[in-house]
Amino acid sequence: FPGVGKEFMPALNEGSFLLMPTSIFPGVGKEFMPALNEGSFLLMPTSMPHVGIEASKKTLQQLDIAVTAIPEVEVSVGKLGRIESALDPAPISMYENIINYKPKYILDGDGQPIAFKVDKNNRFILKSGDTLSNEEAIYKKVSQENLIEDEDGEYYRNWREHIKNPDDIWDEIVKATNIPGVTSAPKLQPIETRLVMLQTGMRAPMGIKVYGPNLQIIQEFGLQLEGLLKEVPSVKAEAVFADRTVGKPYLEIEIDRNAIARYGLSIEDVQKTMETAIGGMEITTTVEGRERFPVRVRYPQELRDDPESIKKILVPTKSGAQIPLGELAKLNYVRGPQMIKSEDTFLVGYVLFDKRDGFAEVNVVNDAQNYLQKKIDSGELKVPAGVSYKFSGNYENQVRAVKRLAIVVPISLVLIFLLLYFQFKTIIASSIHFSGVFVAFSGGFIMIWLYSQPWFMNFSLSGENMRDLFQMHTINLSVAVWVGFIALFGIATDDGVLMGTYIHDVFEKRNPKTVSEVRDAVMEAGSKRVRPAMMTAAVAIIALLPVLSSTGKGADIMVPMAIPIFGGMVIQIMTIFVVPVLQAIWRENVVKKSQSPELLQEDNSNEVQ
């Protein structure tokens, strides 16, 4: 096949035989599962670790305002920091903005687009009598209440003309949130992100976990990886970000032991005063009905909100004197970790990154792994002593899925062959009909390849582009695609079995003794089963058209599953001709071996004539 870069080899290291692609099929990458369209995005940028609460609140407001200003966005709600729970370890420098965007068209309760009244120029007529083009109505934020429903009208498009799909909306969000001091963020969706975070702990679909003996070394090595990952062509450079583990400013109060000794104070006395004045001390509990509230005593905020005020905190001595804290301790600003993460008893830091459009997750991770390894081999990247790293993310699910598929796919093929053997009772006949599986397998891959070609089905009917109607784009090899192939294997032999069964019946009735009789029998059986075989294939092919053009919930999974089935069923129609030919060759050889030399010579003369 021209341009094919994948080779097929047995996955021996998995303990079973499976024909799996090992390099790059043209236009096809590898991923775990296609992303489901949740109708919303999760924007998770970060700022520097030394940012304060006031600055973070201002940045969060700027993000919400910038995102909400995009016409396609319905609502944006952001948060910073975390609740007092270990289940949400997020510093105040990390923001989470849930962004719900509008559907492509105004929809009714059943999810169907609604048509509205337009004039001769296709301008929407408002209830006020004004007319607006679709683009003007979007910018003026015209709602459904202002439009007049009309079955013969036009659908109102919520997206601007240049916005073709949700990816374009995400690009608009990235442009709008390009705020100084705030990093970019990988493309995420709320549910998808929660699953990724539960699996890997990272807030990105892919990343590198750096393990080391201390946080400073982890951060320095992570910054080196960040710079190198930006050079990988398939990695989105603006989304690469290494955790700034160290850099959070801390106010350190260093008690002077000699100074407190002169006033007869102990370390405990000073610390207890600081705890009460700054943090507060619970002195009692108030009971109000069934509710109980702790009562704390501490300095008012204006007396503890800056280092100079803290120096004036009075520490009582045994003699009754009140000594300012500034005379008993030194106040210093020091840099420390904003967050400490650990895995497998090691301290860990993350380097997050995302893929560019048109690349699959597994391929991006492989590219990054190979690039970093080259840098290590050349000496440009040196891994410090005690430091190790590993890639993590959704691609790990793909690795586990491949191991399972290496068992499931061969088992399904063996079962199909056994069913054929139970039907035809011979290895040769079963192999002839089993050949339809390999024909369909190639057809599935050809259809996947065609989907990635911009010229395929690039024409319009009734004003609708066929590529848009069938949502044609690059299809990556995922679990959904392989499930489609397994389903294809089960139905790919239908036409061959239909043809072969009737051929066997004809041979049992006529019992041909010569080559010419064999051919006549095959021609008779084949000609009578062409129409039923075509109908069998047509039913499966036509039934898949609504699935291939579906856009509702679950279509992101169903379409990749249906593509190999559709392509395989289309090309396996040739088994209508292949199976009779193979049957004729097999039967002729059987007849020739059983014929006498005189009859064999007569058959040969008839063939020459």
HUHUDA-V205402 format. One record per residue. OMEGA is omega as a letter, one per 20 degrees, with the letter a starting at -180 (999 if undefined). Layout:
((OMEGA) (OMEGA))
//
This chain:
((a) (r) (a) (a) (a) (r) (a) (a) (r) (r) (a) (a) (r) (r) (r) (a) (r) (r) (a) (r) (a) (r) (a) (r) (a) (r) (a) (r) (a) (r) (a) (r) (r) (a) (r) (r) (a) (a) (a) (r) (r) (r) (a) (r) (r) (r) (a) (a) (a) (a) (r) (a) (a) (r) (r) (r) (r) (r) (r) (r) (r) (r) (a) (a) (a) (a) (a) (a) (r) (a) (a) (a) (r) (a) (r) (a) (a) (r) (r) (r) (a) (r) (a) (a) (r) (a) (a) (a) (a) (r) (a) (r) (r) (a) (r) (r) (r) (a) (r) (r) (a) (r) (a) (r) (r) (a) (r) (a) (a) (r) (r) (r) (a) (r) (a) (a) (r) (r) (a) (a) (a) (r) (a) (r) (r) (r) (r) (a) (r) (r) (a) (r) (a) (a) (r) (a) (r) (a) (r) (r) (r) (a) (a) (a) (a) (a) (a) (a) (a) (a) (a) (a) (a) (r) (r) (a) (r) (a) (r) (a) (a) (r) (a) (a) (a) (r) (r) (r) (r) (r) (r) (r) (r) (r) (a) (a) (r) (a) (r) (r) (a) (a) (r) (a) (r) (r) (a) (r) (a) (a) (r) (a) (r) (r) (r) (a) (r) (a) (a) (a) (a) (r) (r) (a) (r) (a) (r) (r) (a) (a) (a) (a) (r) (a) (a) (r) (r) (a) (a) (r) (r) (r) (r) (r) (r) (a) (a) (a) (r) (a) (r) (a) (a) (a) (r) (a) (a) (a) (a) (a) (r) (r) (r) (a) (a) (r) (r) (r) (r) (r) (a) (r) (a) (a) (r) (a) (a) (a) (a) (r) (a) (r) (r) (a) (r) (r) (a) (a) (a) (a) (r) (r) (r) (r) (a) (a) (a) (a) (a) (r) (r) (a) (r) (r) (r) (a) (r) (a) (r) (a) (r) (a) (r) (r) (a) (r) (r) (r) (r) (a) (a) (r) (a) (a) (r) (a) (a) (r) (r) (r) (a) (r) (a) (r) (a) (r) (a) (r) (r) (r) (r) (a) (r) (a) (a) (r) (a) (a) (r) (r) (a) (r) (r) (r) (r) (a) (r) (a) (r) (r) (r) (r) (r) (r) (a) (r) (a) (r) (a) (r) (a) (r) (a) (a) (r) (r) (r) (r) (r) (a) (a) (r) (r) (r) (r) (r) (a) (r) (a) (a) (r) (r) (r) (r) (r) (a) (a) (r) (r) (r) (r) (r) (a) (r) (r) (a) (r) (r) (r) (r) (a) (r) (a) (a) (r) (r) (r) (r) (r) (a) (r) (r) (r) (a) (r) (r) (a) (a) (r) (r) (r) (r) (r) (r) (r) (a) (r) (r) (r) (a) (r) (r) (a) (r) (r) (r) (a) (a) (r) (r) (r) (a) (r) (r) (r) (r) (a) (r) (r) (r) (r) (r) (r) (r) (r) (r) (r) (r) (a) (r) (a) (a) (a) (a) (a) (r) (a) (r) (a) (r) (a) (r) (a) (r) (a) (r) (r) (a) (a) (r) (a) (r) (a) (r) (r) (r) (a) (r) (r) (r) (a) (r) (r) (r) (r) (r) (r) (a) (a) (a) (a) (a) (a) (a) (r) (r) (r) (r) (a) (r) (a) (r) (r) (r) (r) (r) (r) (a) (a) (r) (a) (a) (a) (r) (a) (r) (r) (a) (r) (r) (r) (r) (r) (a) (a) (a) (a) (a) (r) (a) (r) (r) (r) (r) (r) (r) (a) (r) (a) (a) (a) (a) (a) (a) (r) (r) (a) (a) (a) (a) (a) (a) (a) (a) (a) (r) (a) (a) (r) (r) (a) (a) (r) (r) (a) (a) (r) (a) (r) (a) (a) (r) (r) (r) (r) (r) (a) (a) (r) (r) (r) (r) (r) (r) (a) (a) (r) (r) (r) (a) (a) (a) (a) (a) (r) (a) (a) (r) (r) (r) (r) (r) (r) (r) (r) (r) (r) (r) (999))
//
